[in-house]
Amino acid sequence: MKILLAVDGSSYSDAAVAAIAKRPWPAHSEIKILSVIEPFMPYMTEIWATSNEFWEELEKAAQEQANQALQDAVEKLTATTSKSLQLSTEIVQGNPKNAILDEAEKWGADLIVLGSHGYTGFKRLLLGSVSQAVASHAHCSVEIVRLPEAA
């Protein structure tokens, strides 16, 4: 079985990692842990108003957050799952909704697992729902993990 686990370092993705970690998976299952870095788009037409160093620091911080999210997930899964599971990691850039769907299809995932931030109302309208988009458009099964207090 091929499981794509999407993480972003939040407590919501930590819940998805925990959900994966507590299950017995078939021997020789593969888990690919994916973190997506959204490209930074300035919300102003005068991008010269900020220095290049500012944008470089934003990209560096996003890369560090993605690396930390992957490292934390690998540590948790290595400590709590069967040694027969094959773990791999990948960081991609793009819109999270599209990047998760594209990677799942390209890799041939049987299951996508991700956490839900539980946005509602105006916040959901502005930010969108990655988990809803993935569940609606994925070619395979999708498991959306919620935190108990967000449910």
C-alpha positions in Angstrom: 0.0 0.0 0.0 1.3 3.5 -0.9 0.3 6.2 1.6 0.9 9.9 0.9 1.1 11.8 4.1 0.9 15.6 3.8 2.5 17.6 6.6 3.0 21.3 7.3 4.3 21.3 10.9 1.0 22.3 12.4 -0.7 20.4 15.2 -3.3 19.4 12.6 -0.6 17.6 10.5 0.8 16.2 13.8 -2.6 14.5 14.3 -2.4 13.0 10.8 1.1 11.6 11.6 -0.2 10.2 14.9 -3.2 8.6 13.0 -0.7 6.9 10.6 1.6 5.8 13.5 -1.0 4.0 15.5 -2.2 1.7 12.7 -0.9 -1.7 11.6 -0.2 -1.3 7.9 0.4 -4.2 5.5 4.0 -5.4 5.4 6.2 -3.4 3.0 3.8 -0.5 2.7 5.3 2.8 1.6 4.7 6.1 3.2 5.8 9.2 1.4 5.8 12.3 3.6 5.2 15.4 1.6 5.6 19.0 2.6 4.5 21.8 0.2 6.1 25.3 0.2 3.8 27.9 -1.3 5.7 30.4 -3.4 5.6 33.9 -2.0 3.6 36.3 -4.0 3.9 40.0 -3.1 0.5 41.6 -2.6 1.8 44.9 -3.9 2.7 46.0 -7.4 5.9 47.8 -6.1 7.9 44.7 -5.2 11.0 46.9 -5.2 9.6 48.4 -1.9 11.1 45.4 -0.1 14.6 44.1 -0.4 15.7 40.9 -2.0 17.0 39.8 1.4 13.5 40.0 2.8 12.1 37.5 0.2 15.2 35.3 0.6 14.6 35.1 4.4 10.9 34.2 3.8 11.9 31.4 1.5 14.6 30.2 3.9 12.1 30.2 6.8 9.6 28.2 4.7 12.3 25.7 3.7 13.3 25.3 7.4 9.7 24.8 8.5 9.2 22.1 5.8 12.4 20.3 6.7 11.4 20.4 10.4 7.9 19.1 9.6 9.4 16.2 7.6 12.0 15.4 10.3 9.4 15.4 13.1 7.1 13.1 11.1 10.0 10.7 10.2 11.0 10.5 13.9 7.5 9.8 15.1 6.9 7.1 12.4 10.3 5.5 12.8 9.7 5.2 16.6 6.2 3.8 16.5 5.6 1.9 13.3 6.8 -1.4 11.9 10.3 -1.6 10.5 8.9 -3.1 7.3 7.4 0.2 6.3 9.4 2.2 3.8 9.6 5.9 4.5 10.5 8.6 2.1 10.2 12.4 2.1 9.8 15.2 -0.4 9.4 18.9 -0.4 7.7 20.5 -3.4 6.8 24.1 -4.2 3.3 25.1 -5.4 -0.2 25.5 -4.3 -0.8 22.8 -1.6 -4.1 21.6 -3.1 -2.6 21.0 -6.5 0.8 19.8 -5.3 -0.7 17.1 -3.1 -3.1 15.9 -5.8 -0.3 15.9 -8.4 2.1 14.0 -6.3 -0.5 11.4 -5.3 -1.3 10.8 -8.9 2.3 10.8 -10.1 3.4 8.5 -7.3 0.4 6.2 -7.6 -0.8 6.6 -4.0 -3.5 4.3 -2.7 -4.4 6.7 0.2 -3.8 10.4 1.0 -3.7 11.3 4.7 -3.8 15.0 5.8 -4.9 17.1 8.7 -7.8 19.6 8.6 -7.3 23.0 10.0 -11.1 23.2 10.5 -11.5 26.7 9.0 -15.1 27.9 8.8 -16.9 30.9 7.5 -14.9 33.9 6.2 -11.5 32.3 7.0 -12.4 29.3 4.9 -13.6 31.6 2.1 -10.3 33.5 2.1 -7.9 30.6 2.7 -9.8 27.8 1.1 -9.8 24.3 2.3 -6.9 22.1 1.2 -8.4 19.0 2.7 -11.8 19.5 1.0 -10.2 20.1 -2.4 -8.0 17.0 -2.0 -11.0 14.9 -0.9 -13.1 16.2 -3.8 -10.5 15.7 -6.6 -8.2 12.9 -5.5 -8.0 9.7 -7.7 -7.6 7.6 -4.5 -9.0 7.4 -1.0 -8.5 10.3 1.3 -8.4 10.4 5.1 -8.8 13.8 6.7 -7.7 13.8 10.4 -9.2 16.3 12.7 -8.1 17.4 16.2 -10.8 16.5 18.8 -11.3 20.2 19.8 -11.7 21.2 16.1 -14.3 18.6 15.3 
